[in-house]
């Protein structure tokens, strides 16, 4: 039985690894005010950032999909790890040695599947890198040298070599304690007649990392004529490697992509190397598959996907490259970023261009050149005979819908005019009206879906508004509920501003049941007065279920809606919530008086009348004196 990680060690891991540092490995974060950070949520598809991180509290929350929690919860969710796997991974980053209770636990043999597969790839990558220096790997070193890559370049990108024998890596990993089942599952080995054999043999090897920097697969380049396999052989689909969800070089490029809001998409591993070595450090490539929707999601989170961002595609000038560009255009509308295409005049890829003309030529190539939609239009138009009316009409039929898909209405009109010129149609207004009609039809068919409502449009302000309080289903137009929410946010985020008065508030003073549940959590955690360092953790632990816990996290992260958060603002919220509770009680007491009437028991009637008088005086005092009357 696996031992339980010591609670103190879990807390040490939480404290040692800043949540903003961990989250920043997966998406770009920007200032959201109030000490919080915001970005595009990695757990659901969105175009306006509703994902917020509170570094001071160690919590995150998405106001769109309601995911939330601490650093451990984030890593568990995004990398599909168990609790213990996540703690072990973060502990390794922080250099913390974990203690396991109940005895008899050897973490090296009982870690979760993903951790084991990641470790196997890490060991394999080092094995391949070491093999690149062997006599057998001379052919691999020559391949790299011919393309302008020296030993330092190979080391920077972790390039290695897989020996040509049947089971060199398999035997090596067995010696490191990995089972045959793990080797097959990882994709590093495959079934042979007499047991597992190496999947990659006699090839140049590129380690493929995820956005978090973990090696999850390999790309292998054919070197010998007697190798009957494909030119490039990639890791098969495994629990940790999905080719549609990885981008080669993203681990090296992600910081600069976020910094300059630009990404360069190239076609191969050597193109990524050439770009980075030439100074284009935002270059990435797909791994044996076309650029698609999942790749876009990765880039959008890093770009923050605003209208000033740029994505430049480089494709070979041959027909296959042109088809790849047109496929990329099919997904163009999923970006808010502007998309461009760069093709060298002589059709060379970045690797060949660097060899032939140097680093400056590569840098010059990927400067934004032709908008992707313009390239798509030219490819369409040149397929038709524009010398005939029928040819021009047919070209317009195919090209007009492309223009109609351009998100910026102003740019759409301008390109429609350009299209008329391309086709040789003198009546430009006819083309403009045709495009506008198609765009209107497309909007009507699309209805008012969330993409169309929420997505930022090019050329317009893309700043995200402050996320509206979401949480459980509530009537958020009710002033009472808004004020209760603010008071709870203060109690969780700035408990010193509402203490000790808040702790005297009854659960029934919060009219929304979910907010009453959070008030109960604060009470069960010992109250807001003199809140200790682990106060938020204690409140979250006191939650009776995940729904209430998620609301606690949400309220702890959500921005307090005040320019100045001070005792005066806190006092206003305390008074408003208390005054509404008093007014509700006055109405109840007045109802009781009406029911008792003149024939009621004199003592009971007197007691009710006295309570009404006390409540009325207290309410008046709150109105006149504010927080001083609490």
C-alpha positions as CSV (number, residue, x, y, z in Angstrom):
1,X,0.0,0.0,0.0
2,X,1.4,3.4,-1.0
3,X,2.3,5.6,2.0
4,X,0.6,8.9,2.7
5,X,2.7,12.1,2.2
6,X,3.3,13.9,5.5
7,X,0.9,16.8,5.9
8,X,3.6,19.3,6.9
9,X,5.5,18.4,3.7
10,X,2.4,19.0,1.6
11,X,2.0,22.4,3.2
12,X,5.7,23.1,2.7
13,X,5.3,22.3,-1.0
14,X,2.3,24.7,-1.3
15,X,4.2,27.5,0.4
16,X,7.4,26.9,-1.6
17,X,6.0,27.0,-5.1
18,X,4.4,30.3,-6.1
19,X,1.1,29.7,-7.9
20,X,1.8,32.5,-10.5
21,X,5.2,30.9,-11.4
22,X,3.5,27.5,-12.0
23,X,0.5,28.9,-14.0
24,X,2.9,31.1,-16.1
25,X,4.4,27.9,-17.5
26,X,1.1,27.2,-19.3
27,X,-0.3,30.6,-20.1
28,X,0.5,34.3,-20.2
29,X,-0.6,36.3,-17.1
30,X,-1.2,40.0,-17.0
31,X,-2.1,42.5,-14.2
32,X,-5.8,42.3,-13.2
33,X,-5.6,44.9,-10.4
34,X,-5.8,44.4,-6.7
35,X,-2.7,42.2,-6.8
36,X,-4.3,39.6,-9.0
37,X,-3.3,38.4,-12.4
38,X,-5.5,37.3,-15.3
39,X,-5.2,35.2,-18.5
40,X,-7.1,32.9,-20.9
41,X,-8.4,29.9,-19.0
42,X,-6.5,26.6,-19.9
43,X,-9.6,24.6,-18.9
44,X,-12.1,25.9,-21.4
45,X,-12.1,27.8,-24.7
46,X,-12.5,31.5,-24.3
47,X,-11.5,34.7,-26.0
48,X,-11.7,37.2,-23.1
49,X,-9.6,36.4,-20.0
50,X,-11.8,35.3,-17.1
51,X,-9.1,33.2,-15.4
52,X,-7.6,34.9,-12.3
53,X,-4.7,34.1,-10.1
54,X,-4.1,35.5,-6.6
55,X,-0.3,35.1,-5.8
56,X,-0.8,36.4,-2.3
57,X,-3.4,33.8,-1.5
58,X,-1.9,31.0,-3.6
59,X,-5.3,30.5,-5.4
60,X,-6.7,30.6,-8.9
61,X,-10.3,30.8,-10.1
62,X,-12.0,30.9,-13.5
63,X,-15.1,33.0,-13.6
64,X,-16.1,31.3,-16.8
65,X,-15.9,27.6,-16.1
66,X,-15.7,27.8,-12.2
67,X,-12.5,25.8,-12.0
68,X,-10.5,26.9,-9.0
69,X,-8.2,25.9,-6.2
70,X,-4.5,26.1,-5.1
71,X,-1.2,25.3,-6.9
72,X,-1.7,21.6,-6.3
73,X,-5.2,21.6,-7.7
74,X,-4.0,23.5,-10.8
75,X,-1.3,21.0,-11.7
76,X,-3.6,18.1,-10.9
77,X,-6.2,19.4,-13.3
78,X,-3.9,20.6,-16.2
79,X,-1.6,17.6,-16.2
80,X,-4.1,15.0,-15.2
81,X,-2.1,13.9,-12.2
82,X,-3.1,12.4,-8.9
83,X,-2.7,14.3,-5.6
84,X,0.5,12.4,-4.7
85,X,2.0,12.7,-8.2
86,X,1.4,16.4,-8.1
87,X,3.0,16.9,-4.7
88,X,6.0,14.8,-5.7
89,X,6.4,16.8,-8.9
90,X,6.2,20.2,-7.2
91,X,8.5,18.9,-4.4
92,X,11.1,18.0,-6.9
93,X,11.0,21.5,-8.4
94,X,11.3,23.1,-4.9
95,X,14.0,20.7,-3.8
96,X,11.9,19.4,-0.9
97,X,12.4,15.8,0.3
98,X,9.1,14.3,1.1
99,X,8.3,12.0,4.1
100,X,5.9,9.2,3.7
101,X,3.8,7.8,6.6
102,X,2.6,4.2,7.3
103,X,6.0,2.9,6.3
104,X,7.2,0.5,3.6
105,X,6.7,3.1,0.8
106,X,9.3,3.4,-2.0
107,X,8.3,6.4,-4.2
108,X,10.6,5.2,-6.9
109,X,8.5,2.1,-7.5
110,X,5.0,3.3,-6.6
111,X,4.6,6.7,-8.3
112,X,1.7,7.2,-10.7
113,X,1.7,6.3,-14.3
114,X,2.3,9.7,-15.8
115,X,5.2,10.4,-13.5
116,X,6.8,7.1,-14.4
117,X,6.3,7.7,-18.2
118,X,7.8,11.2,-17.9
119,X,10.8,9.8,-16.0
120,X,11.3,7.1,-18.6
121,X,11.4,9.8,-21.4
122,X,13.8,11.9,-19.3
123,X,16.2,9.0,-18.9
124,X,15.8,8.0,-22.6
125,X,16.6,11.6,-23.7
126,X,19.8,11.5,-21.8
127,X,20.7,8.1,-23.2
128,X,20.1,9.3,-26.8
129,X,22.1,12.5,-26.2
130,X,25.0,10.5,-24.9
131,X,24.8,8.2,-27.9
132,X,25.2,11.1,-30.3
133,X,28.9,11.2,-29.4
134,X,29.5,7.5,-30.3
135,X,31.3,6.3,-33.5
136,X,28.1,4.8,-34.8
137,X,26.4,8.3,-34.6
138,X,28.9,9.9,-37.1
139,X,26.2,9.8,-39.8
140,X,23.9,11.8,-37.4
141,X,26.6,14.4,-36.6
142,X,27.3,14.8,-40.3
143,X,23.5,15.3,-40.9
144,X,23.5,18.1,-38.4
145,X,26.7,19.7,-39.6
146,X,25.5,19.8,-43.2
147,X,22.5,21.8,-41.9
148,X,24.7,24.2,-39.9
149,X,24.2,22.8,-36.5
150,X,27.3,22.2,-34.3
151,X,27.6,20.3,-31.0
152,X,26.4,23.3,-28.9
153,X,23.3,23.6,-31.0
154,X,22.6,19.8,-30.6
155,X,23.0,20.1,-26.9
156,X,20.8,23.2,-26.6
157,X,17.9,21.3,-28.3
158,X,18.7,18.0,-26.7
159,X,19.3,16.2,-30.0
160,X,20.4,12.6,-29.7
161,X,20.9,9.4,-31.6
162,X,19.2,6.0,-31.2
163,X,21.6,3.1,-31.8
164,X,20.8,0.8,-34.7
165,X,20.5,-2.4,-32.5
166,X,17.2,-4.0,-31.6
167,X,17.0,-3.3,-27.9
168,X,19.8,-1.0,-26.6
169,X,17.4,1.5,-25.0
170,X,15.0,-1.2,-23.8
171,X,17.8,-3.0,-21.9
172,X,19.1,0.3,-20.5
173,X,15.7,1.4,-19.2
174,X,15.1,-2.1,-17.7
175,X,18.4,-1.5,-15.8
176,X,17.0,1.7,-14.5
177,X,14.0,-0.1,-13.0
178,X,11.3,0.4,-15.7
179,X,9.0,-2.5,-16.4
180,X,8.3,-3.9,-19.9
181,X,4.7,-2.7,-19.5
182,X,5.9,0.9,-18.8
183,X,8.2,0.8,-21.8
184,X,5.5,-0.3,-24.2
185,X,3.0,2.1,-22.7
186,X,5.5,5.0,-23.1
187,X,6.0,4.3,-26.8
188,X,9.8,4.0,-26.3
189,X,9.6,0.3,-27.0
190,X,7.3,-2.0,-29.0
191,X,6.4,-5.6,-29.0
192,X,8.9,-7.9,-30.7
193,X,8.9,-11.7,-31.3
194,X,10.9,-12.3,-28.1
195,X,9.7,-9.3,-26.0
196,X,10.0,-5.5,-26.2
197,X,12.4,-4.0,-28.7
198,X,13.4,-0.3,-29.3
199,X,10.9,1.7,-31.4
200,X,13.6,4.1,-32.6
201,X,16.7,2.5,-34.1
202,X,19.5,4.2,-36.1
203,X,17.9,7.6,-36.2
204,X,18.6,11.2,-35.1
205,X,16.3,12.0,-32.2
206,X,14.6,15.2,-31.1
207,X,12.9,15.3,-27.6
208,X,9.4,16.8,-27.7
209,X,8.4,18.7,-24.6
210,X,5.0,19.9,-23.4
211,X,4.4,23.6,-22.5
212,X,5.5,22.8,-18.9
213,X,8.9,21.6,-20.2
214,X,8.4,17.8,-19.6
215,X,9.7,15.4,-22.3
216,X,6.6,13.5,-23.5
217,X,7.8,12.1,-26.8
218,X,10.4,12.0,-29.6
219,X,10.7,12.8,-33.3
220,X,13.1,10.5,-35.1
221,X,14.8,11.4,-38.5
222,X,15.8,8.6,-41.0
223,X,19.5,8.6,-41.7
224,X,20.3,5.5,-43.8
225,X,19.0,4.2,-47.1
226,X,18.4,0.7,-45.8
227,X,16.0,2.1,-43.2
228,X,12.6,1.2,-44.7
229,X,10.6,3.4,-42.3
230,X,9.2,6.8,-42.9
231,X,11.4,9.9,-43.2
232,X,10.2,11.1,-39.8
233,X,8.9,8.7,-37.2
234,X,7.2,10.2,-34.1
235,X,6.2,8.7,-30.8
236,X,2.7,7.0,-31.1
237,X,-0.3,8.3,-29.1
238,X,0.3,7.5,-25.4
239,X,-1.2,8.7,-22.1
240,X,1.3,11.6,-22.1
241,X,1.7,12.3,-25.9
242,X,-1.1,13.5,-28.1
243,X,0.4,14.8,-31.4
244,X,-2.5,17.3,-31.9
245,X,-1.7,18.9,-28.5
246,X,2.1,19.4,-28.6
247,X,4.2,21.9,-30.4
248,X,7.9,21.3,-30.8
249,X,10.0,24.1,-29.3
250,X,7.1,25.5,-27.2
251,X,9.2,25.1,-24.0
252,X,11.9,27.3,-25.4
253,X,9.7,29.8,-27.2
254,X,6.8,30.4,-24.7
255,X,8.4,33.2,-22.7
256,X,9.3,35.2,-25.8
257,X,5.9,34.5,-27.5
258,X,4.2,36.0,-24.4
259,X,6.7,38.8,-24.2
260,X,6.4,40.1,-27.9
261,X,2.9,38.7,-28.7
262,X,4.2,36.9,-31.7
263,X,4.6,33.3,-32.7
264,X,6.2,31.8,-35.8
265,X,4.9,28.4,-37.0
266,X,7.4,26.4,-39.1
267,X,7.2,22.9,-40.5
268,X,10.0,20.9,-39.0
269,X,12.5,20.3,-36.1
270,X,15.5,21.7,-38.1
271,X,13.4,24.8,-39.0
272,X,12.8,25.5,-35.4
273,X,16.5,25.1,-34.6
274,X,17.5,27.4,-37.5
275,X,15.0,30.1,-36.4
276,X,16.1,30.0,-32.8
277,X,19.8,30.1,-33.6
278,X,19.1,33.0,-36.0
279,X,17.4,35.0,-33.3
280,X,13.8,34.1,-34.1
281,X,13.1,32.6,-30.6
282,X,9.3,32.5,-31.0
283,X,9.5,29.6,-33.6
284,X,7.6,26.4,-33.0
285,X,6.4,23.4,-35.1
286,X,3.8,20.8,-35.1
287,X,4.8,17.1,-34.7
288,X,3.7,15.0,-37.6
289,X,0.3,16.5,-38.0
290,X,-1.4,19.6,-39.5
291,X,-1.7,22.8,-37.4
292,X,-5.1,22.6,-35.8
293,X,-7.5,23.7,-33.1
294,X,-5.7,22.2,-30.1
295,X,-2.5,23.9,-31.2
296,X,-4.4,27.2,-31.5
297,X,-5.6,26.9,-27.9
298,X,-1.9,26.6,-26.7
299,X,-0.8,29.6,-28.6
300,X,-3.9,31.7,-27.7
301,X,-3.1,31.3,-24.0
302,X,0.4,32.5,-24.5
303,X,-0.5,35.4,-26.8
304,X,-3.4,36.5,-24.6
305,X,-5.0,36.5,-28.0
306,X,-5.5,40.2,-28.4
307,X,-5.8,42.0,-31.7
308,X,-2.2,43.2,-31.6
309,X,-0.8,39.7,-31.5
310,X,0.8,38.1,-34.6
311,X,1.0,34.5,-35.8
312,X,3.3,34.0,-38.8
313,X,3.1,30.7,-40.7
314,X,6.1,29.6,-42.9
315,X,5.4,27.0,-45.5
316,X,7.4,25.6,-48.4
317,X,6.5,27.1,-51.7
318,X,5.5,23.8,-53.2
319,X,1.9,22.6,-53.6
320,X,2.0,20.8,-50.3
321,X,3.1,23.9,-48.5
322,X,0.3,25.9,-50.2
323,X,-2.2,23.3,-49.1
324,X,-0.9,23.5,-45.6
325,X,-1.3,27.3,-45.6
326,X,-4.9,27.0,-46.8
327,X,-5.6,24.5,-44.0
328,X,-4.2,26.9,-41.5
329,X,-6.5,29.6,-42.9
330,X,-9.5,27.4,-42.2
331,X,-8.7,27.9,-38.5
332,X,-7.9,31.5,-38.8
333,X,-11.1,32.7,-37.3
334,X,-10.3,30.9,-34.0
335,X,-7.6,33.5,-33.5
336,X,-8.1,37.1,-32.4
337,X,-4.4,37.5,-33.5
338,X,-3.6,38.7,-37.0
339,X,-2.3,35.7,-39.1
340,X,0.3,36.0,-41.8
341,X,2.2,33.7,-44.2
342,X,5.9,33.9,-45.1
343,X,7.3,32.0,-48.1
344,X,10.8,32.6,-49.3
345,X,11.0,33.7,-52.9
346,X,13.0,30.7,-53.9
347,X,10.8,28.3,-51.8
348,X,13.5,27.5,-49.3
349,X,12.5,26.5,-45.7
350,X,14.2,28.4,-42.8
351,X,16.9,25.8,-42.3
352,X,18.0,25.9,-46.0
353,X,17.6,29.7,-46.0
354,X,20.0,30.1,-43.0
355,X,22.5,27.9,-44.7
356,X,22.4,29.7,-48.0
357,X,22.0,33.4,-46.9
358,X,22.6,33.5,-43.1
359,X,20.8,34.4,-40.0
360,X,19.6,37.8,-41.2
361,X,17.7,36.2,-44.1
362,X,15.7,34.1,-41.6
363,X,14.9,37.1,-39.5
364,X,13.8,39.0,-42.6
365,X,11.7,36.1,-43.8
366,X,9.4,36.0,-40.8
367,X,8.7,39.7,-40.6
368,X,4.9,39.9,-41.2
369,X,4.5,39.8,-45.0
370,X,1.3,38.6,-46.6
371,X,-1.9,38.3,-44.5
372,X,-3.1,34.7,-44.5
373,X,-6.5,35.6,-46.0
374,X,-4.8,37.5,-48.9
375,X,-2.6,34.4,-49.6
376,X,-5.8,32.2,-49.6
377,X,-7.5,34.6,-52.0
378,X,-4.6,34.6,-54.4
379,X,-4.5,30.8,-54.4
380,X,-8.2,30.7,-55.2
381,X,-8.1,33.3,-57.9
382,X,-5.2,31.9,-59.9
383,X,-7.2,28.7,-60.5
384,X,-9.7,30.4,-62.7
385,X,-9.6,31.9,-66.2
386,X,-10.2,35.6,-65.5
387,X,-10.3,36.4,-69.1
388,X,-13.9,35.2,-69.3
389,X,-17.0,36.5,-67.5
390,X,-17.8,32.9,-66.4
391,X,-14.3,32.5,-64.9
392,X,-14.5,35.8,-63.0
393,X,-18.0,34.9,-61.7
394,X,-16.8,31.4,-60.5
395,X,-13.7,32.9,-58.8
396,X,-15.9,35.4,-57.0
397,X,-18.3,32.6,-55.9
398,X,-15.4,30.9,-54.2
399,X,-13.4,33.9,-53.0
400,X,-16.3,36.1,-51.6
401,X,-17.0,33.8,-48.6
402,X,-13.3,34.0,-47.6
403,X,-13.5,37.7,-47.4
404,X,-16.8,37.6,-45.6
405,X,-15.1,35.6,-42.8
406,X,-12.6,38.5,-42.0
407,X,-13.6,39.6,-38.5
408,X,-12.7,43.3,-38.8
409,X,-15.6,44.9,-40.7
410,X,-13.4,47.8,-42.0
411,X,-10.7,45.4,-43.2
412,X,-13.5,43.3,-44.8
413,X,-14.7,46.2,-46.9
414,X,-11.1,47.1,-48.0
415,X,-10.2,43.5,-49.0
416,X,-13.5,43.2,-50.9
417,X,-12.3,46.2,-53.0
418,X,-9.0,44.5,-53.5
419,X,-10.7,41.3,-54.5
420,X,-12.6,43.2,-57.2
421,X,-9.3,44.4,-58.5
422,X,-7.8,40.9,-58.5
423,X,-10.7,39.6,-60.5
424,X,-10.8,42.5,-62.9
425,X,-14.4,43.4,-61.9
426,X,-14.9,47.1,-62.5
427,X,-18.1,47.4,-60.4
428,X,-16.4,47.2,-57.0
429,X,-19.6,48.0,-55.2
430,X,-21.1,44.8,-56.6
431,X,-18.3,42.8,-54.9
432,X,-18.5,44.8,-51.7
433,X,-22.3,44.2,-51.4
434,X,-21.9,40.5,-52.2
435,X,-19.3,40.1,-49.4
436,X,-21.4,42.1,-47.0
437,X,-24.5,39.9,-47.8
438,X,-22.5,36.7,-47.2
439,X,-21.1,38.1,-43.9
440,X,-24.7,39.0,-42.8
441,X,-26.0,35.5,-43.7
442,X,-23.1,33.9,-41.8
443,X,-23.9,36.0,-38.7
444,X,-27.6,35.2,-38.9
445,X,-26.8,31.5,-39.2
446,X,-24.4,31.7,-36.3
447,X,-27.1,33.3,-34.1
448,X,-26.0,34.8,-30.8
449,X,-23.8,32.0,-29.6
450,X,-21.1,32.6,-27.0
451,X,-18.3,32.7,-29.5
452,X,-19.9,35.6,-31.4
453,X,-21.0,37.4,-28.3
454,X,-17.8,37.2,-26.3
455,X,-15.0,37.0,-28.9
456,X,-13.0,40.2,-29.4
457,X,-13.0,41.6,-33.0
458,X,-9.9,42.8,-34.8
459,X,-9.6,46.5,-34.8
460,X,-11.7,47.0,-31.7
461,X,-10.9,47.3,-28.0
462,X,-10.1,43.9,-26.8
463,X,-9.6,44.7,-23.1
464,X,-11.5,42.3,-21.0
465,X,-14.1,43.8,-18.6
466,X,-13.9,42.8,-15.0
467,X,-15.4,39.4,-14.8
468,X,-19.0,39.5,-13.4
469,X,-19.5,37.5,-10.2
470,X,-20.6,34.1,-11.3
471,X,-20.7,31.4,-8.7
472,X,-23.9,29.6,-7.8
473,X,-27.2,30.6,-9.5
474,X,-28.2,33.9,-7.8
475,X,-30.2,37.0,-8.6
476,X,-27.1,39.2,-9.0
477,X,-29.2,42.2,-9.7
478,X,-30.3,42.1,-6.1
479,X,-28.4,44.8,-4.1
480,X,-28.5,42.5,-1.1
481,X,-26.7,39.7,-2.8
482,X,-24.1,42.0,-4.3
483,X,-23.4,43.5,-0.9
484,X,-23.3,40.1,0.8
485,X,-20.8,39.0,-1.8
486,X,-18.6,42.0,-1.2
487,X,-18.6,41.5,2.6
488,X,-17.6,37.8,2.2
489,X,-14.8,38.8,-0.2
490,X,-13.6,41.2,2.4
491,X,-13.8,38.6,5.1
492,X,-11.7,36.2,3.1
493,X,-9.2,38.6,1.5
494,X,-9.0,41.4,4.1
495,X,-10.3,39.9,7.4
496,X,-8.5,42.6,9.4
497,X,-10.9,45.3,7.9
498,X,-14.1,43.6,9.0
499,X,-13.0,42.1,12.3
500,X,-14.2,41.7,15.0
501,X,-17.7,42.8,13.9
502,X,-18.0,40.2,11.1
503,X,-17.7,37.3,13.5
504,X,-20.8,38.5,15.3
505,X,-22.9,38.2,12.2
506,X,-25.3,35.3,12.1
507,X,-25.4,32.9,9.2
508,X,-29.1,34.0,8.7
509,X,-28.0,37.5,7.9
510,X,-26.8,36.2,4.5
511,X,-30.0,35.8,2.4
512,X,-28.4,33.8,-0.5
513,X,-28.0,30.1,0.7
514,X,-24.5,29.7,-1.0
515,X,-23.3,32.9,0.8
516,X,-24.7,31.6,4.1
517,X,-22.7,28.4,3.5
518,X,-19.5,30.4,3.1
519,X,-20.3,32.4,6.3
520,X,-20.7,29.1,8.1
521,X,-17.3,28.0,6.7
522,X,-15.6,31.1,8.1
523,X,-17.3,30.4,11.5
524,X,-16.2,26.8,11.5
525,X,-12.6,27.8,10.6
526,X,-12.4,29.9,13.8
527,X,-13.6,33.2,12.5
528,X,-12.0,36.2,10.8
529,X,-10.6,37.9,13.9
530,X,-6.9,37.4,14.2
531,X,-6.8,35.3,11.1
532,X,-3.7,33.1,11.0
533,X,-1.4,32.6,8.0
534,X,-3.3,29.5,6.9
535,X,-6.7,31.1,7.4
536,X,-7.9,30.6,3.8
537,X,-6.8,27.0,3.8
538,X,-8.8,26.5,7.0
539,X,-11.9,28.1,5.5
540,X,-11.6,25.9,2.4
541,X,-11.1,22.8,4.5
542,X,-14.3,23.7,6.5
543,X,-16.4,23.6,3.3
544,X,-18.9,20.7,3.4
545,X,-18.5,19.9,-0.3
546,X,-16.6,20.9,-3.5
547,X,-19.3,23.3,-4.6
548,X,-19.0,25.4,-1.5
549,X,-15.2,25.1,-1.6
550,X,-15.2,26.3,-5.1
551,X,-17.2,29.4,-4.1
552,X,-14.8,30.1,-1.2
553,X,-11.9,30.0,-3.8
554,X,-13.9,32.2,-6.2
555,X,-14.6,34.9,-3.5
556,X,-11.0,34.7,-2.3
557,X,-9.7,35.5,-5.8
558,X,-12.3,37.9,-7.2
559,X,-11.4,41.6,-7.3
560,X,-13.1,43.7,-4.6
561,X,-15.1,46.3,-6.5
562,X,-13.8,49.5,-4.9
563,X,-11.1,51.9,-5.9
564,X,-9.9,52.1,-2.3
565,X,-10.3,49.1,-0.1
566,X,-10.1,50.4,3.4
567,X,-12.0,50.4,6.8
568,X,-14.5,52.9,5.5
569,X,-15.5,50.7,2.5
570,X,-15.6,47.6,4.8
571,X,-17.7,49.5,7.3
572,X,-20.2,50.4,4.5
573,X,-20.6,46.7,3.6
574,X,-21.0,45.6,7.2
575,X,-23.6,48.3,7.9
576,X,-25.6,47.5,4.7
577,X,-25.8,43.8,5.4
578,X,-26.7,44.3,9.0
579,X,-29.2,47.1,8.3
580,X,-31.0,44.8,5.7
581,X,-31.1,42.0,8.3
582,X,-32.6,44.5,10.8
583,X,-35.2,45.7,8.3
584,X,-36.2,42.1,7.5
585,X,-36.6,41.3,11.2
586,X,-38.7,44.5,11.7
587,X,-41.1,43.3,9.0
588,X,-41.3,39.9,10.6
589,X,-42.1,41.5,14.0
590,X,-44.7,43.8,12.5
591,X,-46.3,40.8,10.9
592,X,-46.4,39.1,14.3
593,X,-48.0,42.2,15.9
594,X,-50.7,42.2,13.2
595,X,-51.4,38.6,13.8
596,X,-51.7,39.0,17.6
597,X,-54.0,42.0,17.3
598,X,-55.6,43.7,20.3
599,X,-56.8,40.4,21.7
600,X,-53.3,38.9,22.0
601,X,-51.7,37.9,25.3
602,X,-50.7,41.2,27.0
603,X,-47.2,39.9,28.0
604,X,-46.5,38.5,24.6
605,X,-47.8,41.6,23.0
606,X,-45.6,43.8,25.2
607,X,-42.5,41.7,24.4
608,X,-43.1,41.9,20.7
609,X,-43.7,45.7,20.9
610,X,-40.5,46.1,22.9
611,X,-38.5,44.1,20.3
612,X,-39.9,46.3,17.5
613,X,-38.9,49.4,19.4
614,X,-35.3,48.1,20.0
615,X,-35.0,47.1,16.4
616,X,-36.3,50.4,15.1
617,X,-33.9,52.4,17.4
618,X,-30.9,50.1,16.3
619,X,-31.8,50.6,12.6
620,X,-32.0,54.4,13.0
621,X,-28.6,54.3,14.8
622,X,-27.0,52.4,11.9
623,X,-28.4,54.9,9.4
624,X,-27.2,57.8,11.4
625,X,-23.8,56.6,12.8
626,X,-22.7,53.9,10.3
627,X,-20.1,51.3,11.4
628,X,-19.8,53.0,14.8
629,X,-23.2,51.7,15.7
630,X,-22.3,48.0,15.1
